[in-house]
Amino acid sequence: MGFFTIEDKEERLAKRLQGGDSSALRDFYTLFGDYLTGVCARYISGEDDLKDVFQDALVQIITHVKDFHYRGPGSLQAWATRIVVNQSLRFLKEQRQHDWERLSWEVADVPEEEDPPVRDIPPEVLQQMIRELPMGYRTVFNLYVFENKSHQEIAQLLGIGKDTSCSQFSRAKNLLAKKITAYIQNKQHNT
């Protein structure tokens, strides 16, 4: 027997999933569950909704695993991530379609904030700050920053205008900068 690389294990796991191996799903969840839950949590803020959307995404993964084609290291995770993001967006569009238009008109423009340093902020604190952003801001911010979507792609995905996507991102960034600055100032004050 030889040693298997991580890539071999990922490819073998994909084949086991496609073959209906019941232990493969447990292995998949052990390997990717925390990461995929974190991806879902970037979009969905309520714990009950998060559980429901993540469960729906897992069902989609299981249902469509036969459509997956291994394309090298990380491809299984990337494929599953796309499903989780799409399921999260589907939920948001179904639950809050009217919020997109209202947010773009009701929220006043705010002056640009300088990007604060984030290197000293624990990742879980930063993630919580992102989760606290208003739904429209958070969704556009996540798609732009974490999914590398252009504003045109975001507009098409969400059924909003490109300018709305740009303004939602700008407002998200400014609000996040204020939260980070307040966190840093609070930490400095308490030390």
Phi and psi in degrees as a GROMACS rama.xvg file:
@    title "Ramachandran Plot"
@    xaxis  label "Phi"
@    yaxis  label "Psi"
@TYPE xy
-109.977  179.058  GLY-2
-87.8573  143.613  PHE-3
-100.73  137.917  PHE-4
-80.5834  168.058  THR-5
-58.2497  -39.5341  ILE-6
-61.7809  -42.8572  GLU-7
-61.0874  -42.1303  ASP-8
-63.9808  -41.1312  LYS-9
-65.4  -43.8245  GLU-10
-65.2943  -41.3422  GLU-11
-65.1538  -39.4923  ARG-12
-61.6822  -43.1143  LEU-13
-60.3389  -43.7492  ALA-14
-65.4314  -38.4111  LYS-15
-64.6551  -42.0376  ARG-16
-61.1486  -45.2134  LEU-17
-65.9677  -28.3223  GLN-18
-83.4096  -2.64851  GLY-19
83.3063  15.3616  GLY-20
-64.2047  116.39  ASP-21
-65.4621  -30.8319  SER-22
-73.9443  -18.9565  SER-23
-65.6466  -36.3145  ALA-24
-65.01  -40.7283  LEU-25
-63.4771  -42.7626  ARG-26
-64.9067  -39.9064  ASP-27
-60.3356  -46.8866  PHE-28
-64.5377  -40.9317  TYR-29
-61.752  -41.4825  THR-30
-75.4383  -42.0387  LEU-31
-118.332  -7.3641  PHE-32
-56.1979  -49.9707  GLY-33
-63.8809  -43.3211  ASP-34
-61.9614  -48.4036  TYR-35
-67.2068  -34.5071  LEU-36
-63.0021  -40.9114  THR-37
-62.3332  -39.9156  GLY-38
-61.5718  -46.9415  VAL-39
-62.0638  -40.713  CYS-40
-66.7044  -20.432  ALA-41
-66.4254  -25.6487  ARG-42
-104.899  -37.0737  TYR-43
-107.108  121.571  ILE-44
-93.6933  -35.6909  SER-45
-75.5231  134.751  GLY-46
-60.2479  -43.1152  GLU-47
-64.9741  -43.7674  ASP-48
-63.3677  -40.4364  ASP-49
-58.937  -46.8954  LEU-50
-61.4352  -44.7624  LYS-51
-63.6684  -46.857  ASP-52
-66.3852  -41.8687  VAL-53
-64.483  -40.8237  PHE-54
-63.0746  -42.7455  GLN-55
-61.4609  -38.3923  ASP-56
-65.4486  -40.9634  ALA-57
-61.9075  -39.9856  LEU-58
-61.6063  -42.3185  VAL-59
-63.5557  -39.859  GLN-60
-62.3706  -48.6117  ILE-61
-63.0951  -43.7292  ILE-62
-63.9198  -36.6591  THR-63
-107.756  10.4748  HIS-64
-60.5716  -27.8992  VAL-65
-66.3325  -21.4121  LYS-66
-82.316  -11.9382  ASP-67
-73.0527  136.933  PHE-68
-122.593  120.022  HIS-69
-64.5159  126.642  TYR-70
-123.18  18.0273  ARG-71
118.41  179.91  GLY-72
-54.3549  131.717  PRO-73
86.1679  -6.83537  GLY-74
-70.047  -33.533  SER-75
-66.9588  -44.0708  LEU-76
-64.0553  -43.1033  GLN-77
-63.4785  -41.2439  ALA-78
-63.3616  -46.5808  TRP-79
-65.4113  -36.4707  ALA-80
-62.2671  -43.4854  THR-81
-59.3329  -40.0831  ARG-82
-64.9772  -43.4672  ILE-83
-63.5921  -44.2377  VAL-84
-62.6696  -47.0573  VAL-85
-62.5652  -39.8093  ASN-86
-66.092  -39.1272  GLN-87
-63.7226  -44.6525  SER-88
-64.9265  -39.811  LEU-89
-59.9864  -44.9595  ARG-90
-60.9066  -48.0187  PHE-91
-61.9019  -40.9892  LEU-92
-65.8524  -39.1141  LYS-93
-68.8647  -40.7918  GLU-94
-81.2079  -33.5991  GLN-95
-137.354  36.0173  ARG-96
-53.8056  -41.6626  GLN-97
-68.7778  -21.4194  HIS-98
-65.8199  -27.053  ASP-99
-62.1331  -48.4904  TRP-100
-68.3944  -42.5928  GLU-101
-62.14  -42.6296  ARG-102
-61.5915  -38.6791  LEU-103
-70.6376  -20.9166  SER-104
-102.957  -32.5367  TRP-105
-87.0652  -19.1167  GLU-106
-96.4593  123.713  VAL-107
-70.5052  148.654  ALA-108
-65.3774  143.728  ASP-109
-118.336  149.726  VAL-110
-64.1035  150.797  PRO-111
-62.139  132.232  GLU-112
-95.9923  145.476  GLU-113
-72.2589  142.956  GLU-114
-65.7934  118.348  ASP-115
-80.4478  160.272  PRO-116
-71.5488  132.957  PRO-117
-111.673  -2.15818  VAL-118
-62.3412  -27.5492  ARG-119
-96.1778  6.50872  ASP-120
-97.9068  126.652  ILE-121
-58.8105  140.614  PRO-122
-54.7707  -37.0624  PRO-123
-68.1897  -31.2237  GLU-124
-70.0613  -43.9562  VAL-125
-62.8915  -42.3699  LEU-126
-61.5973  -40.9067  GLN-127
-64.7104  -39.46  GLN-128
-60.0413  -41.8563  MET-129
-65.499  -41.9429  ILE-130
-63.0167  -26.3596  ARG-131
-82.6492  -8.9932  GLU-132
-64.7756  149.126  LEU-133
-55.1317  149.676  PRO-134
-49.5778  -49.4667  MET-135
-63.0416  -44.373  GLY-136
-59.9303  -50.1735  TYR-137
-59.9599  -44.0115  ARG-138
-64.7559  -48.9703  THR-139
-63.9054  -43.674  VAL-140
-57.8987  -48.3111  PHE-141
-63.4212  -43.3094  ASN-142
-64.3307  -39.1682  LEU-143
-74.3238  -48.1521  TYR-144
-80.3151  -49.1306  VAL-145
-92.0479  -29.8237  PHE-146
-101.498  -1.85289  GLU-147
55.6576  38.578  ASN-148
-89.2438  145.555  LYS-149
-79.0001  165.641  SER-150
-64.4625  -31.4908  HIS-151
-65.0216  -44.2374  GLN-152
-65.2567  -40.6749  GLU-153
-62.8724  -43.8148  ILE-154
-58.5165  -43.5393  ALA-155
-67.1567  -42.5105  GLN-156
-61.6015  -39.9785  LEU-157
-99.346  -7.23259  LEU-158
70.1907  37.1397  GLY-159
-123.622  171.275  ILE-160
-77.0373  154.797  GLY-161
-60.506  -40.2121  LYS-162
-64.231  -36.3479  ASP-163
-63.7278  -42.2131  THR-164
-60.5395  -45.4459  SER-165
-61.2592  -44.7701  CYS-166
-70.5152  -36.9607  SER-167
-62.529  -41.5931  GLN-168
-64.6332  -45.7848  PHE-169
-60.5075  -43.739  SER-170
-66.8304  -38.8517  ARG-171
-61.9713  -45.6865  ALA-172
-62.5487  -42.6687  LYS-173
-66.5787  -43.4197  ASN-174
-65.0026  -40.8551  LEU-175
-64.7384  -39.8028  LEU-176
-61.6051  -40.3016  ALA-177
-64.7531  -42.2497  LYS-178
-62.875  -42.0531  LYS-179
-66.3829  -44.6325  ILE-180
-60.8463  -43.565  THR-181
-63.3603  -40.018  ALA-182
-62.8298  -45.9868  TYR-183
-64.0124  -44.5044  ILE-184
-63.3361  -41.1683  GLN-185
-64.0839  -41.2022  ASN-186
-66.1197  -40.9982  LYS-187
-66.4238  -37.1564  GLN-188
-67.4283  -33.6585  HIS-189
-87.9372  -1.92623  ASN-190
